[in-house]
Amino acid sequence: MTAGAPARQPAQTGLVAVCLGLYLLFCLQQVVLTGRYFGVGLSLGSMAIRGVALGLSAWTLWRHGVPSCLRWPLLSILLCMTALAASVLASDHSALAFKYAVRYATALLWLWALLNLAVAWPQWPRAAALAALIAVWINLALGMAVRLQWPPALEWSLAFHAQGSFKYLPRVSGMYDHPALLAATAVIVGLLTIQLYQRHAVGRAQLAAAVLAAIGALALSEVRNPLLPVAGLILWWAWSRRAGERPRRRTVLAAALGLLAVAGFVLWQRYAEMTSAVHESPLTAFSLGRTYLWSGAIEAWRSHPWFGLGAGVFQFLVPDYTGGRFDRGELHAHNGLLAVLSETGLCGLLACVCLLWALWAPLLRNPAERGWALIWLLFLLGLNVFDFYPLFYPFSLHAALAVALLYAHHVELNGAPESGMS
């Protein structure tokens, strides 16, 4: 699809403000709710995510039941939750596994809520994407203020992340615990905006703001992992436009040169870390020790093949599977496939494959939807080749929004689906 002058869209100012306000509320992970009714302190942000997800799910169930296009996604989400429960019950560290299983289950519940909201109200994801774009710029502003050691910003940021996140300075993380989350969410928002621009739903100003935000986040966070899927996206774009008009080829060339510039800057900034492991293999040095984590995750899976160590447990047993390397609780598997296998075993992997199939199979059947559906599938998987993001709410919220945007377009093309049950 070729982008041109966007059709006039409703401003949606109020809806954008609501979405932005909710997202900022969700990010208040360090504001703790206490009281006699709570056995332990509860994160305001996490409880808000669960409360809104439950409320949206209940409202959409009352409004339209279970739409026919969401029957298989619902079953696959329930299968994933069953796999999580099995991993907790089979774990030798069930209390710890339960804590992280709740986090994964919350992400699944949020995905279900957004899918239903997209079916009920296909215009909503556009407003949410614009709110996410504003949130990226808020993150960059807060991150730069923290980097400059502005006292109020240092204090405000502690409502969003723990004080330990300051150890990554001068790398910028914004409202998040780690700079990698800022980079990953920024490139997702950039791709969301490009998709909306090609559908004439946003203008060039929003597109430019999203691209600049993604470039800024990659450069200031000094994160390398998102460079792989972004490079793949640009190669796809270049191949599909290899016989196009000269202005389009120039745009592709500019994007490639821009990515090379950002990658060069990031690698230059991280050069000292990589050369500190010069006695290791090139892959180990370049990946900053990920090969040890990967081999440890494989060993963890081989020791618990069916149900894994338990949700989130591997990061606390890393020294046991890597010959004493790394600290407990610091690092996860840093690969999507190995994280699923080490934490939930083959049962968890089967559930995840079923979820991907249930979500993407209807989209890939229609030529009008196949292009962007395939782009998002490969892009989200590509982000998890050298890292594992679903463990963290910022990524799961943005990934769910991307899938919701695909389903909103699916509903617009195919009409409102019939209810499967009510």
Phi and psi in degrees as a GROMACS rama.xvg file:
@    title "Ramachandran Plot"
@    xaxis  label "Phi"
@    yaxis  label "Psi"
@TYPE xy
-101.917  132.749  THR-2
-85.9572  142.015  ALA-3
-136.279  -150.195  GLY-4
-68.9016  125.363  ALA-5
-68.5496  143.872  PRO-6
-66.2139  153.495  ALA-7
-65.303  124.442  ARG-8
-109.676  148.839  GLN-9
-61.5685  144.903  PRO-10
-61.961  -39.0583  ALA-11
56.1569  29.2904  GLN-12
-58.9644  -45.8898  THR-13
-63.0211  -42.1312  GLY-14
-67.2902  -38.7195  LEU-15
-61.4762  -42.3412  VAL-16
-63.8083  -40.735  ALA-17
-63.5707  -46.2488  VAL-18
-61.6939  -42.4545  CYS-19
-65.2515  -43.2717  LEU-20
-61.2555  -42.1134  GLY-21
-63.9528  -41.8243  LEU-22
-65.4537  -41.2401  TYR-23
-62.7791  -36.706  LEU-24
-63.0281  -43.1073  LEU-25
-62.2064  -29.2065  PHE-26
-79.5527  -6.95609  CYS-27
-78.0534  63.3427  LEU-28
-74.7732  -20.9798  GLN-29
-99.2253  1.08663  GLN-30
-86.2402  115.176  VAL-31
-104.919  131.979  VAL-32
-89.0547  127.659  LEU-33
-129.942  160.628  THR-34
162.515  173.243  GLY-35
-70.2165  -17.8373  ARG-36
-86.0558  -8.00363  TYR-37
-108.028  123.57  PHE-38
-67.5272  -34.0815  GLY-39
-134.062  165.28  VAL-40
-67.415  139.107  GLY-41
-116.583  136.601  LEU-42
-69.2087  128.877  SER-43
-61.0215  -43.5503  LEU-44
-62.1209  -45.8479  GLY-45
-65.5024  -42.4466  SER-46
-66.4721  -33.6914  MET-47
-66.1741  -40.778  ALA-48
-59.5135  -47.1449  ILE-49
-66.0375  -41.4477  ARG-50
-64.2763  -45.3633  GLY-51
-66.7577  -41.0809  VAL-52
-62.6348  -43.2193  ALA-53
-65.4979  -41.8294  LEU-54
-63.3302  -45.3234  GLY-55
-63.9739  -41.2212  LEU-56
-63.3005  -42.4258  SER-57
-65.9681  -42.5173  ALA-58
-64.6986  -45.2165  TRP-59
-69.3747  -33.3638  THR-60
-64.3297  -41.6466  LEU-61
-66.7583  -35.977  TRP-62
-75.3962  -48.8119  ARG-63
-135.784  14.986  HIS-64
64.1341  -142.966  GLY-65
-106.514  107.228  VAL-66
-59.4182  150.928  PRO-67
-59.8891  -34.6479  SER-68
-74.6464  -8.92795  CYS-69
-111.524  8.18569  LEU-70
-64.2968  -50.8725  ARG-71
-66.6141  -41.6858  TRP-72
-57.529  -38.5517  PRO-73
-62.4796  -46.5332  LEU-74
-62.7211  -38.8819  LEU-75
-70.8356  -35.1323  SER-76
-64.5494  -42.5816  ILE-77
-63.2636  -36.2504  LEU-78
-64.4497  -41.0315  LEU-79
-62.8084  -41.0025  CYS-80
-66.6075  -35.2179  MET-81
-64.4836  -42.0865  THR-82
-63.0007  -38.7783  ALA-83
-63.046  -44.496  LEU-84
-62.0307  -41.182  ALA-85
-63.6494  -39.6511  ALA-86
-66.2522  -33.7224  SER-87
-68.7591  -46.4788  VAL-88
-65.3823  -33.1838  LEU-89
-87.3397  -7.19498  ALA-90
-78.9358  147.788  SER-91
-79.7984  -7.09401  ASP-92
-129.073  61.2541  HIS-93
-63.9888  -35.9016  SER-94
-64.2859  -42.9933  ALA-95
-67.8053  -42.3656  LEU-96
-63.3955  -37.4379  ALA-97
-62.816  -40.5961  PHE-98
-57.644  -44.7735  LYS-99
-81.2424  -27.7638  TYR-100
-63.3358  -37.1453  ALA-101
-61.9114  -39.0158  VAL-102
-64.7335  -46.2402  ARG-103
-63.9883  -41.4689  TYR-104
-63.7494  -35.8892  ALA-105
-62.5325  -41.4928  THR-106
-63.3208  -39.426  ALA-107
-66.9479  -40.8934  LEU-108
-63.5406  -39.2906  LEU-109
-64.822  -41.2369  TRP-110
-59.0747  -44.9441  LEU-111
-62.4301  -41.9322  TRP-112
-63.5037  -43.7109  ALA-113
-69.9779  -35.098  LEU-114
-61.432  -45.2893  LEU-115
-65.2501  -39.2834  ASN-116
-66.749  -36.5061  LEU-117
-65.3742  -36.9463  ALA-118
-69.8776  -40.8706  VAL-119
-74.1781  -30.3745  ALA-120
-146.104  80.2157  TRP-121
-62.5523  -17.5908  PRO-122
-80.46  -12.9306  GLN-123
-67.0825  -42.1161  TRP-124
-58.0557  -28.8234  PRO-125
-61.7262  -46.1213  ARG-126
-64.2075  -39.514  ALA-127
-64.8505  -38.0034  ALA-128
-66.0235  -39.642  ALA-129
-65.7785  -37.9977  LEU-130
-64.2948  -39.205  ALA-131
-63.8166  -35.8061  ALA-132
-64.3532  -43.4214  LEU-133
-62.1451  -39.4295  ILE-134
-62.8574  -36.0212  ALA-135
-61.5095  -43.7438  VAL-136
-68.1207  -34.6489  TRP-137
-63.0648  -41.8735  ILE-138
-59.4101  -45.9818  ASN-139
-64.0223  -41.7765  LEU-140
-63.9547  -45.9805  ALA-141
-64.2782  -42.7024  LEU-142
-62.0242  -41.716  GLY-143
-67.9114  -37.5178  MET-144
-64.1963  -39.3571  ALA-145
-66.8565  -41.113  VAL-146
-60.9907  -34.0995  ARG-147
-84.8147  4.41159  LEU-148
61.8697  37.9671  GLN-149
-75.2687  118  TRP-150
-53.2075  -47.3026  PRO-151
-59.4901  -38.0203  PRO-152
-66.5456  -38.9772  ALA-153
-60.2379  -39.6263  LEU-154
-71.6314  -44.8165  GLU-155
-62.3777  -39.9945  TRP-156
-64.0591  -24.247  SER-157
-71.5118  -10.1667  LEU-158
-76.4768  -19.5352  ALA-159
-103.56  -35.9112  PHE-160
-141.539  163.08  HIS-161
-72.0469  160.35  ALA-162
-63.7345  -24.2038  GLN-163
-62.452  -18.9663  GLY-164
-68.3238  -18.2428  SER-165
-66.8021  -16.1657  PHE-166
-66.545  -17.5581  LYS-167
-83.1457  -10.0175  TYR-168
-57.5425  143.758  LEU-169
-83.3423  5.58686  PRO-170
-66.5801  140.249  ARG-171
-94.8272  133.509  VAL-172
-123.348  -7.68473  SER-173
64.5609  -128.082  GLY-174
-86.6548  1.71045  MET-175
-104.723  166.244  TYR-176
-72.551  -25.7891  ASP-177
-141.268  144.103  HIS-178
-57.4646  -29.3377  PRO-179
-61.5384  -32.3829  ALA-180
-69.6242  -37.1799  LEU-181
-63.4151  -45.0181  LEU-182
-64.7857  -44.9309  ALA-183
-64.7716  -45.4557  ALA-184
-67.7026  -33.9643  THR-185
-66.5133  -41.1337  ALA-186
-71.8605  -31.341  VAL-187
-64.3507  -44.6404  ILE-188
-63.6553  -38.1551  VAL-189
-60.0067  -44.0074  GLY-190
-69.7523  -37.0756  LEU-191
-57.8719  -43.9047  LEU-192
-68.381  -38.6832  THR-193
-61.131  -42.2791  ILE-194
-62.1306  -44.8095  GLN-195
-65.3008  -36.3488  LEU-196
-64.8802  -41.0261  TYR-197
-68.4054  -21.707  GLN-198
-94.4952  10.1227  ARG-199
61.8655  31.8776  HIS-200
-98.3803  -15.7307  ALA-201
-137.519  165.842  VAL-202
-100.352  -174.362  GLY-203
-69.036  -29.3556  ARG-204
-63.459  -46.2118  ALA-205
-65.2982  -38.4785  GLN-206
-62.5832  -46.5744  LEU-207
-62.3499  -40.6542  ALA-208
-62.7373  -39.6766  ALA-209
-68.6216  -43.1377  ALA-210
-64.9179  -44.5739  VAL-211
-63.8584  -38.1544  LEU-212
-64.5898  -41.8257  ALA-213
-64.442  -43.702  ALA-214
-62.4675  -44.8918  ILE-215
-62.2999  -41.6228  GLY-216
-65.6519  -42.3473  ALA-217
-62.9871  -43.2344  LEU-218
-71.5171  -44.3287  ALA-219
-76.5412  -30.149  LEU-220
-82.2142  -19.967  SER-221
57.5583  39.5672  GLU-222
-100.179  134.576  VAL-223
-97.5366  -25.8309  ARG-224
-56.6592  -45.0811  ASN-225
-69.0585  -12.3399  PRO-226
-63.308  -31.2944  LEU-227
-63.6128  -55.8707  LEU-228
-66.4729  -31.6019  PRO-229
-65.7053  -41.4812  VAL-230
-63.0349  -41.1509  ALA-231
-62.1237  -39.2525  GLY-232
-64.137  -42.9038  LEU-233
-66.7644  -38.6068  ILE-234
-63.2682  -42.2876  LEU-235
-58.7964  -47.7405  TRP-236
-60.9189  -44.007  TRP-237
-64.5074  -42.5203  ALA-238
-65.0255  -41.4796  TRP-239
-70.9253  -17.3092  SER-240
-118.161  21.3383  ARG-241
-63.0662  -28.1627  ARG-242
-107.074  17.354  ALA-243
-82.2333  -173.112  GLY-244
-70.4185  158.235  GLU-245
-60.1631  -41.8344  ARG-246
-58.1639  -36.7926  PRO-247
-69.4515  -39.2292  ARG-248
-64.954  -35.2182  ARG-249
-65.8349  -38.0645  ARG-250
-63.1804  -42.6229  THR-251
-62.0734  -44.0576  VAL-252
-62.5074  -41.4196  LEU-253
-63.1972  -40.5768  ALA-254
-63.6896  -42.8617  ALA-255
-64.2657  -43.8131  ALA-256
-65.9161  -37.6275  LEU-257
-62.8999  -42.3438  GLY-258
-64.2524  -41.801  LEU-259
-61.505  -38.8338  LEU-260
-65.1375  -45.0798  ALA-261
-64.7652  -44.3268  VAL-262
-61.8864  -42.0818  ALA-263
-62.1613  -41.7831  GLY-264
-63.7775  -45.481  PHE-265
-63.9612  -45.6033  VAL-266
-64.3371  -35.9431  LEU-267
-65.0281  -40.9175  TRP-268
-67.6808  -33.5292  GLN-269
-97.1326  8.20003  ARG-270
-60.2559  -41.0558  TYR-271
-62.2239  -39.2754  ALA-272
-64.5862  -41.4025  GLU-273
-70.2685  -39.9017  MET-274
-75.5121  -14.9613  THR-275
-67.1198  -18.8469  SER-276
-108.579  35.2751  ALA-277
-64.7696  -25.0153  VAL-278
-75.7307  -10.2075  HIS-279
-87.2784  178.615  GLU-280
-67.5415  157.53  SER-281
-56.4869  -40.5244  PRO-282
-66.4975  -41.2183  LEU-283
-63.6304  -42.4299  THR-284
-66.2751  -46.6054  ALA-285
-65.5127  -37.6826  PHE-286
-87.7768  4.73187  SER-287
55.4895  49.0972  LEU-288
84.5849  8.11263  GLY-289
-64.0109  -27.4963  ARG-290
-60.2523  -35.2996  THR-291
-67.4742  -39.77  TYR-292
-65.0984  -40.8629  LEU-293
-64.7216  -45.4553  TRP-294
-65.5535  -35.7626  SER-295
-66.0775  -39.4526  GLY-296
-64.8411  -38.2207  ALA-297
-63.9474  -42.8901  ILE-298
-63.8064  -39.3444  GLU-299
-62.9878  -41.7133  ALA-300
-66.5013  -41.8927  TRP-301
-63.5754  -30.0336  ARG-302
-79.5785  -22.1454  SER-303
-138.796  71.7249  HIS-304
-68.0917  -32.7041  PRO-305
-87.6246  -44.643  TRP-306
-120.2  1.13638  PHE-307
70.0776  -173.595  GLY-308
-76.7754  -17.1171  LEU-309
119.36  150.103  GLY-310
-56.476  123.324  ALA-311
73.9058  1.43216  GLY-312
-77.5998  -32.9706  VAL-313
-54.543  -39.6164  PHE-314
-63.7567  -22.7269  GLN-315
-89.928  -8.87936  PHE-316
-115.72  13.4805  LEU-317
-53.4963  -46.0661  VAL-318
-59.5201  -30.7064  PRO-319
-69.6697  -23.4249  ASP-320
-111.999  1.41931  TYR-321
-125.131  22.303  THR-322
68.7331  32.4872  GLY-323
86.6931  1.36595  GLY-324
-75.6373  150.498  ARG-325
69.8822  163.45  PHE-326
-96.8183  154.951  ASP-327
-69.7413  136.627  ARG-328
79.9941  0.992092  GLY-329
-91.4307  -41.1592  GLU-330
-129.979  138.081  LEU-331
-97.403  -166.478  HIS-332
-71.4094  -19.2337  ALA-333
57.1392  34.1493  HIS-334
-162.534  131.894  ASN-335
-59.8501  -49.489  GLY-336
-62.2726  -46.8755  LEU-337
-70.5025  -30.825  LEU-338
-65.4031  -44.8116  ALA-339
-62.6003  -45.3322  VAL-340
-65.6367  -44.5869  LEU-341
-70.8432  -29.2504  SER-342
-93.017  -38.4714  GLU-343
-127.563  1.02277  THR-344
69.6915  -163.991  GLY-345
-64.9698  -32.3503  LEU-346
-64.0052  -42.2945  CYS-347
-66.5354  -38.4813  GLY-348
-64.2253  -42.9373  LEU-349
-60.4082  -42.1005  LEU-350
-64.1234  -40.5549  ALA-351
-66.2606  -40.4187  CYS-352
-63.1578  -41.452  VAL-353
-62.2946  -38.786  CYS-354
-64.8143  -45.3368  LEU-355
-62.171  -42.9656  LEU-356
-63.0896  -45.8352  TRP-357
-63.7018  -36.0574  ALA-358
-76.8361  -41.1343  LEU-359
-97.1337  -23.1175  TRP-360
-56.7271  -46.3024  ALA-361
-64.1961  -31.3387  PRO-362
-76.2305  -34.2156  LEU-363
-77.1005  -15.7505  LEU-364
-72.8595  -30.3018  ARG-365
-94.8756  119.988  ASN-366
-56.5661  -30.5591  PRO-367
-70.3156  -20.3694  ALA-368
-108.829  -16.6644  GLU-369
-61.24  -40.501  ARG-370
-58.0848  -57.5984  GLY-371
-69.882  -32.3691  TRP-372
-61.9076  -43.4738  ALA-373
-68.8017  -39.2958  LEU-374
-58.924  -47.4599  ILE-375
-67.6005  -37.9613  TRP-376
-60.429  -50.6151  LEU-377
-69.0071  -35.0223  LEU-378
-67.2289  -47.2312  PHE-379
-67.009  -39.2425  LEU-380
-66.5442  -38.7229  LEU-381
-63.1799  -33.5364  GLY-382
-63.3515  -22.5811  LEU-383
-105.705  21.5161  ASN-384
-77.5741  -45.9742  VAL-385
-108.553  10.5272  PHE-386
-155.919  177.509  ASP-387
-140.255  103.836  PHE-388
-94.7326  -25.2621  TYR-389
-59.2213  -13.7729  PRO-390
-67.3497  -16.4015  LEU-391
-117.486  135.957  PHE-392
-59.6747  -42.7613  TYR-393
-54.5777  -41.9787  PRO-394
-69.037  -47.0288  PHE-395
-64.1202  -33.8241  SER-396
-66.5288  -43.4799  LEU-397
-71.1671  -39.5734  HIS-398
-63.5313  -40.0709  ALA-399
-63.6027  -36.4776  ALA-400
-64.302  -39.7883  LEU-401
-61.9451  -43.7255  ALA-402
-67.4525  -38.738  VAL-403
-62.3894  -37.3646  ALA-404
-64.6599  -38.4732  LEU-405
-62.0342  -42.2887  LEU-406
-74.2005  -29.7747  TYR-407
-62.8797  -42.3862  ALA-408
-67.0896  -36.1768  HIS-409
-60.051  -42.4773  HIS-410
-68.0978  -40.6637  VAL-411
-62.9177  -35.6616  GLU-412
-77.4267  -35.6272  LEU-413
-107.837  -3.14773  ASN-414
85.4826  161.849  GLY-415
-62.9101  126.587  ALA-416
-73.5294  156.29  PRO-417
-75.2419  152.798  GLU-418
-74.3562  136.668  SER-419
-82.8641  -29.6873  GLY-420
-157.811  154.525  MET-421
